[in-house]
């Protein structure tokens, strides 16, 4: 039942700590500015987007290795890392994912600005 708990904690712990630390620090800094003091929801969106983007830098590579191993139970950790990062295409997929996250976060913040 708890098989894989330790690797999962190692995969999720550091990105979550990064997210929460960045979110709280950035939210506090943004709420302290004159320009955004009256827009707390926008501060939360910006802080959450930046925290998630930076947390993803740590989480996504670990997630790629995990998914590769789950897809084929006979794959070793070394093979999964080679599959996930060993080719230009694999590395390009990770960069594309980060870019997608950035664009998505930017659009959400833009839409909020259009609504309010």
C-alpha positions in Angstrom: 0.0 0.0 0.0 2.8 2.4 0.8 5.1 1.2 -1.9 6.5 4.3 -3.6 5.7 6.7 -0.8 9.3 7.8 -0.2 10.0 8.5 -3.9 6.7 10.3 -4.3 7.5 12.5 -1.2 11.0 13.2 -2.7 9.3 14.2 -6.0 6.6 16.4 -4.6 8.2 17.8 -1.5 10.8 20.2 -2.9 8.5 21.7 -5.7 5.8 22.2 -3.1 8.2 23.9 -0.8 9.4 26.2 -3.6 5.8 27.0 -4.7 4.6 27.9 -1.2 7.8 29.9 -0.3 7.7 31.9 -3.6 3.9 32.3 -3.4 3.9 33.7 0.1 6.9 36.0 -0.4 5.7 37.3 -3.8 2.1 37.8 -2.5 3.3 39.8 0.5 5.6 41.9 -1.7 2.9 42.6 -4.3 0.3 43.5 -1.6 2.7 46.0 -0.2 3.0 47.9 -3.4 0.7 51.0 -4.0 -0.2 49.8 -7.5 -1.6 46.4 -6.5 -2.8 47.0 -2.9 -6.4 47.4 -4.1 -6.2 44.3 -6.3 -5.5 41.3 -3.9 -6.9 38.7 -6.3 -4.5 39.8 -9.0 -1.7 39.6 -6.5 -2.7 36.0 -5.6 -2.9 35.1 -9.3 0.5 36.5 -10.1 2.1 34.9 -7.0 0.5 31.6 -7.7 1.6 31.6 -11.4 5.2 32.5 -10.6 5.3 29.9 -7.8 3.9 27.2 -10.0 6.2 28.0 -12.9 9.3 27.8 -10.7 8.0 24.7 -8.8 7.4 23.0 -12.2 11.1 23.3 -13.0 11.7 20.8 -10.3 8.5 18.7 -10.6 8.3 18.1 -14.3 11.6 16.3 -14.8 10.8 14.0 -11.9 7.2 13.5 -13.3 8.6 12.5 -16.7 10.9 9.9 -15.2 8.0 8.5 -13.1 5.6 8.3 -16.1 8.2 6.5 -18.1 8.7 3.9 -15.4 5.0 3.5 -14.9 4.4 3.0 -18.6 6.9 0.1 -18.7 7.6 -1.6 -15.3 10.7 -3.2 -16.7 12.5 0.1 -17.3 15.2 1.0 -14.9 15.7 4.4 -13.4 18.7 5.0 -15.6 16.7 4.0 -18.7 13.8 6.2 -17.7 16.2 9.2 -17.3 17.8 8.5 -20.7 14.4 8.3 -22.3 13.2 11.5 -20.6 16.4 13.6 -21.1 18.7 11.7 -23.4 17.4 13.1 -26.7 17.0 16.5 -28.1 13.3 15.8 -28.7 12.7 14.8 -25.1 14.4 17.9 -23.8 12.4 20.0 -26.3 9.2 18.5 -24.9 10.1 19.7 -21.4 10.9 23.2 -22.6 7.6 23.3 -24.5 5.8 22.3 -21.4 7.4 25.2 -19.4 6.5 27.6 -22.2 2.9 26.4 -22.2 2.7 26.9 -18.4 4.0 30.4 -18.7 1.6 31.3 -21.6 -1.3 29.8 -19.7 -0.5 31.7 -16.5 -0.1 34.9 -18.5 -3.5 34.5 -20.2 -5.2 33.9 -16.9 -3.7 37.1 -15.5 -4.6 39.0 -18.7 -8.2 37.8 -18.6 -8.5 38.9 -15.0 -7.3 42.3 -16.0 -9.9 42.5 -18.7 -12.8 41.4 -16.4 -12.0 43.9 -13.7 
